[in-house]
Amino acid sequence: MADPRFLLACGSGSTAAAWWVRGTVTGLSANDCWYAWRLTGANNRELGRGAAVYPTVPACLEAAARVMREATRAEVEVGTDPLTRLWSWKLRLRGGTVAVSGRQYQRHRECLYNLDRFLAAAPVALLCPEPVPVRRAAEGTCPPLLAGLA
């Protein structure tokens, strides 16, 4: 089996970014490119994702590296959506939300299990620096990947 990994994604526009973080994104226009991270387990399933999008690959990599270093010290919030009554979790570092569950769960115990898997995988995960376009991004909207980053 593969190791857990932080994978980068890229997309464009505020609507796609809001879908990615499951919340409101400010400061992006319809054509702006953004980068985000997600943590996948050894079975390639998403364990969680960043709570924000970033304008550059280096900024996104730094955010993922911070979660790698500090996830086990993060403040955890577990709760339900008042409309759907589905469970999800958030991680906060120094007051700001840095990670959210990749999906919502019908049962509290499933949500906690996923959170435990995220917290166990984050410190040992590999950091993959090449972004992959997300489905909701229009084709050809992301700039050339990692130009001059190496």
C-alpha positions as CSV (number, residue, x, y, z in Angstrom):
1,M,0.0,0.0,0.0
2,A,1.1,3.6,-0.6
3,D,2.0,6.0,2.2
4,P,-0.4,8.8,3.2
5,R,0.2,11.9,1.1
6,F,-0.6,15.6,0.9
7,L,-1.7,16.2,-2.6
8,L,-2.1,19.6,-4.2
9,A,-5.0,20.6,-6.4
10,C,-5.5,23.7,-8.5
11,G,-8.6,25.3,-9.9
12,S,-9.9,28.7,-10.9
13,G,-12.6,31.0,-9.8
14,S,-14.3,31.8,-6.6
15,T,-17.2,29.4,-7.1
16,A,-14.9,26.4,-7.5
17,A,-12.8,27.5,-4.5
18,A,-15.9,27.8,-2.3
19,W,-16.9,24.3,-3.4
20,W,-13.4,23.0,-2.5
21,V,-13.3,24.5,1.0
22,R,-17.1,24.1,1.6
23,G,-17.4,27.7,2.6
24,T,-17.0,31.3,1.5
25,V,-13.9,32.5,-0.3
26,T,-13.2,36.2,-0.6
27,G,-10.7,38.0,-2.8
28,L,-10.9,35.7,-5.9
29,S,-12.4,36.7,-9.2
30,A,-14.0,34.3,-11.7
31,N,-10.6,33.8,-13.5
32,D,-8.2,33.7,-10.6
33,C,-6.2,30.5,-10.2
34,W,-5.9,28.9,-6.8
35,Y,-4.1,26.0,-5.1
36,A,-5.3,23.8,-2.2
37,W,-4.1,20.6,-0.4
38,R,-5.8,17.4,0.7
39,L,-4.5,14.5,2.8
40,T,-5.1,11.0,1.5
41,G,-4.6,7.8,3.4
42,A,-2.7,4.8,2.3
43,N,-5.8,3.5,0.6
44,N,-6.0,6.8,-1.5
45,R,-9.1,8.0,0.2
46,E,-9.3,11.6,1.3
47,L,-8.9,12.1,5.0
48,G,-9.2,15.8,5.1
49,R,-8.4,19.0,3.2
50,G,-7.1,22.5,3.7
51,A,-9.7,25.1,4.9
52,A,-8.4,27.7,2.5
53,V,-7.1,28.2,-1.0
54,Y,-3.8,29.8,-1.9
55,P,-2.6,32.0,-4.8
56,T,0.7,30.1,-5.3
57,V,2.1,26.6,-5.0
58,P,4.7,27.6,-2.4
59,A,2.1,29.2,-0.2
60,C,0.0,26.0,-0.4
61,L,3.0,23.8,0.3
62,E,3.8,25.9,3.4
63,A,0.2,25.5,4.6
64,A,0.4,21.7,4.2
65,A,3.8,21.6,5.9
66,R,2.4,23.5,8.8
67,V,-0.4,21.0,9.3
68,M,2.2,18.2,9.1
69,R,4.2,19.8,11.9
70,E,1.4,21.0,14.1
71,A,-1.7,18.8,13.5
72,T,-1.4,16.9,16.7
73,R,-1.4,20.2,18.7
74,A,-4.4,21.6,16.9
75,E,-7.7,22.5,18.6
76,V,-10.5,20.2,17.3
77,E,-14.1,21.1,16.7
78,V,-16.6,18.3,15.8
79,G,-20.2,19.2,15.1
80,T,-23.3,18.8,12.9
81,D,-24.7,20.8,10.1
82,P,-28.0,22.2,11.4
83,L,-29.8,21.5,8.0
84,T,-28.4,18.1,7.1
85,R,-27.5,16.9,10.6
86,L,-24.4,15.3,9.2
87,W,-21.1,15.3,11.2
88,S,-17.8,17.0,10.2
89,W,-14.7,18.2,11.9
90,K,-12.3,21.2,11.8
91,L,-8.8,21.7,13.0
92,R,-7.7,25.1,14.3
93,L,-4.2,26.4,15.0
94,R,-3.8,29.8,16.8
95,G,-7.5,30.6,16.2
96,G,-7.6,30.0,12.5
97,T,-9.2,26.9,10.8
98,V,-6.5,25.1,8.9
99,A,-8.1,21.8,8.0
100,V,-11.6,20.4,7.5
101,S,-13.1,16.9,7.0
102,G,-13.2,15.9,3.3
103,R,-16.8,14.9,3.6
104,Q,-19.6,14.8,6.1
105,Y,-20.7,11.7,8.1
106,Q,-24.0,10.2,9.2
107,R,-22.6,9.0,12.5
108,H,-20.5,10.8,15.1
109,R,-18.2,7.8,15.6
110,E,-17.4,7.7,11.8
111,C,-16.5,11.4,12.0
112,L,-14.2,10.8,15.0
113,Y,-12.7,7.7,13.3
114,N,-11.8,9.9,10.2
115,L,-10.4,12.6,12.4
116,D,-8.2,10.1,14.2
117,R,-6.9,8.7,10.9
118,F,-6.2,12.3,9.7
119,L,-4.3,13.1,12.9
120,A,-2.3,9.9,12.7
121,A,-1.4,10.3,9.0
122,A,-0.6,14.1,8.9
123,P,2.8,13.9,10.6
124,V,4.1,11.0,8.5
125,A,2.6,11.9,5.1
126,L,4.6,12.6,2.0
127,L,4.2,16.0,0.5
128,C,3.6,15.8,-3.3
129,P,4.4,19.2,-4.8
130,E,2.8,18.9,-8.2
131,P,-0.9,20.1,-8.3
132,V,-3.6,18.3,-10.2
133,P,-6.6,20.2,-11.7
134,V,-9.8,19.6,-9.8
135,R,-12.9,18.4,-11.7
136,R,-14.7,21.7,-11.3
137,A,-11.9,23.8,-12.8
138,A,-12.4,24.7,-16.4
139,E,-9.8,23.0,-18.6
140,G,-6.7,25.1,-19.3
141,T,-7.3,27.6,-16.5
142,C,-4.3,26.6,-14.3
143,P,-0.9,28.0,-15.2
144,P,2.0,25.7,-16.1
145,L,2.7,23.6,-13.0
146,L,5.8,24.2,-10.9
147,A,7.6,26.3,-13.5
148,G,10.9,27.1,-11.9
149,L,10.0,25.7,-8.5
150,A,12.6,23.0,-8.3
